[in-house]
Amino acid sequence: MGEWSDPLTGLDSAPYFREHVQDLLARRPETFQPFLYGVSRINKFEEIVEGSSSSFGDALLVSAAHAAQLIVRGGDRVGRLGRDHFGFALLAAHQSEASACEARLRTALTYHDFASQKFELHFAFIWIGDSRSTLAEIEYDIDLALALHDPKKE
């Protein structure tokens, strides 16, 4: 798997996923392909790990990663961005195509079944219709959206 893949989940590694998104953003306007950029995280993941074990947390991450891989389409990318954060780059000629994939992800993973329990994943997505935004700006907007679901406030 190496530097391109996360050793636990098999998803794109964070650097490789971000490089892919940078490449999408760097395309000239005439070759730019719009995409939906998203991030998800497992609600109260640290508490889950503290209450069980790190191996349980790892197995939960693998389960969520595999479920996400089954939902995205060919050409879409899924990466592990951090401890319990996953990134999505959903390519589409029209926003409705990517939004349909987003809806499938949310339906299947918002309440993810694992080990006879349901675990909640929070999502934030942003439509990238042109190459004017930088990855840093996009990630900032996504972080703000995810902060609305801060587990410390729930």
C-alpha positions as CSV (number, residue, x, y, z in Angstrom):
1,M,0.0,0.0,0.0
2,G,2.8,2.4,0.9
3,E,2.6,6.2,1.0
4,W,-0.5,6.4,-1.2
5,S,-2.7,4.3,1.1
6,D,-3.6,4.5,4.7
7,P,-2.2,1.3,6.3
8,L,-5.3,0.7,8.5
9,T,-8.2,1.4,6.1
10,G,-6.6,1.0,2.6
11,L,-8.1,4.4,1.7
12,D,-6.0,7.1,0.1
13,S,-3.5,8.5,2.6
14,A,-4.2,12.1,3.7
15,P,-1.2,13.5,1.6
16,Y,-2.2,11.5,-1.5
17,F,-5.9,12.5,-1.2
18,R,-5.0,16.2,-0.7
19,E,-2.6,16.0,-3.7
20,H,-5.5,14.6,-5.8
21,V,-7.8,17.4,-4.8
22,Q,-5.0,19.9,-5.5
23,D,-4.6,18.4,-9.0
24,L,-8.4,18.8,-9.5
25,L,-8.2,22.5,-8.5
26,A,-5.1,23.2,-10.6
27,R,-6.8,22.3,-13.9
28,R,-7.3,25.1,-16.4
29,P,-10.9,26.4,-16.6
30,E,-11.6,24.7,-19.9
31,T,-10.6,21.3,-18.4
32,F,-11.9,21.8,-14.9
33,Q,-14.3,19.1,-13.7
34,P,-16.7,20.2,-10.9
35,F,-16.7,18.0,-7.8
36,L,-18.3,17.7,-4.4
37,Y,-15.7,17.9,-1.6
38,G,-16.7,16.4,1.8
39,V,-15.4,15.3,5.1
40,S,-16.9,13.0,7.7
41,R,-16.0,12.1,11.2
42,I,-17.2,9.6,13.8
43,N,-19.1,11.3,16.6
44,K,-17.5,10.9,20.0
45,F,-14.8,8.7,18.6
46,E,-12.3,9.3,21.5
47,E,-15.0,8.3,24.0
48,I,-15.7,5.2,22.0
49,V,-12.1,4.2,22.1
50,E,-11.7,5.1,25.8
51,G,-14.8,3.0,26.6
52,S,-13.7,-0.1,24.7
53,S,-10.2,-0.3,23.1
54,S,-8.0,1.1,20.4
55,S,-8.5,-2.2,18.4
56,F,-12.2,-1.7,18.6
57,G,-11.8,1.9,17.3
58,D,-9.5,0.6,14.5
59,A,-12.1,-2.0,13.5
60,L,-14.8,0.7,13.5
61,L,-12.7,2.9,11.2
62,V,-12.1,0.0,8.8
63,S,-15.8,-0.9,8.8
64,A,-16.8,2.7,8.0
65,A,-14.0,3.0,5.4
66,H,-15.2,-0.2,3.6
67,A,-18.8,0.9,3.7
68,A,-17.8,4.3,2.1
69,Q,-15.8,2.6,-0.6
70,L,-18.8,0.5,-1.6
71,I,-20.9,3.6,-2.1
72,V,-18.7,5.9,-4.1
73,R,-18.5,5.6,-7.9
74,G,-15.6,4.9,-10.1
75,G,-13.5,8.0,-10.4
76,D,-14.6,9.3,-6.9
77,R,-11.9,9.3,-4.2
78,V,-12.1,8.5,-0.5
79,G,-9.2,9.2,1.9
80,R,-8.5,9.0,5.5
81,L,-7.6,12.5,6.6
82,G,-6.9,12.0,10.3
83,R,-7.8,9.8,13.3
84,D,-11.5,9.5,12.5
85,H,-11.9,11.9,9.6
86,F,-12.6,10.7,6.0
87,G,-12.4,12.9,2.9
88,F,-14.5,12.5,-0.2
89,A,-14.0,14.0,-3.7
90,L,-17.1,13.1,-5.7
91,L,-16.7,14.0,-9.4
92,A,-19.6,15.0,-11.5
93,A,-20.6,16.8,-14.7
94,H,-23.6,18.1,-12.8
95,Q,-24.1,18.8,-9.1
96,S,-27.1,16.5,-8.9
97,E,-24.9,13.5,-9.8
98,A,-22.5,14.1,-6.9
99,S,-25.3,15.1,-4.6
100,A,-27.0,11.7,-5.2
101,C,-23.7,10.0,-4.2
102,E,-23.6,12.3,-1.1
103,A,-27.1,11.3,-0.2
104,R,-26.2,7.6,-0.5
105,L,-23.2,8.1,1.8
106,R,-25.3,10.0,4.4
107,T,-28.1,7.4,4.3
108,A,-25.7,4.5,4.7
109,L,-23.2,6.0,7.2
110,T,-24.9,8.7,9.3
111,Y,-25.9,5.8,11.6
112,H,-23.3,3.2,10.9
113,D,-24.0,-0.3,12.2
114,F,-21.0,-2.0,13.7
115,A,-20.6,-4.7,16.4
116,S,-24.4,-4.6,17.1
117,Q,-24.3,-0.9,17.8
118,K,-25.0,2.3,15.8
119,F,-22.3,4.9,15.5
120,E,-23.0,8.4,14.2
121,L,-20.9,10.0,11.5
122,H,-21.2,13.7,10.8
123,F,-20.7,15.0,7.3
124,A,-20.0,18.3,5.6
125,F,-19.9,18.8,1.9
126,I,-19.1,21.8,-0.4
127,W,-19.7,22.0,-4.2
128,I,-16.6,23.1,-6.1
129,G,-17.9,24.5,-9.4
130,D,-14.7,26.2,-10.5
131,S,-11.0,26.3,-9.7
132,R,-11.0,29.7,-7.9
133,S,-10.9,28.2,-4.4
134,T,-7.8,26.9,-2.8
135,L,-7.7,23.7,-0.8
136,A,-7.0,25.7,2.4
137,E,-10.1,27.8,1.8
138,I,-12.2,24.7,1.1
139,E,-10.9,22.9,4.2
140,Y,-11.6,25.9,6.3
141,D,-15.2,26.0,5.2
142,I,-15.6,22.3,5.8
143,D,-14.0,22.6,9.3
144,L,-16.6,25.4,10.1
145,A,-19.4,23.2,9.0
146,L,-18.2,20.2,11.0
147,A,-17.8,22.4,14.0
148,L,-21.6,22.8,14.0
149,H,-21.6,19.1,15.1
150,D,-19.0,19.5,17.8
151,P,-19.5,16.5,20.2
152,K,-18.5,18.6,23.1
153,K,-21.7,20.6,22.6
154,E,-24.0,17.6,22.3
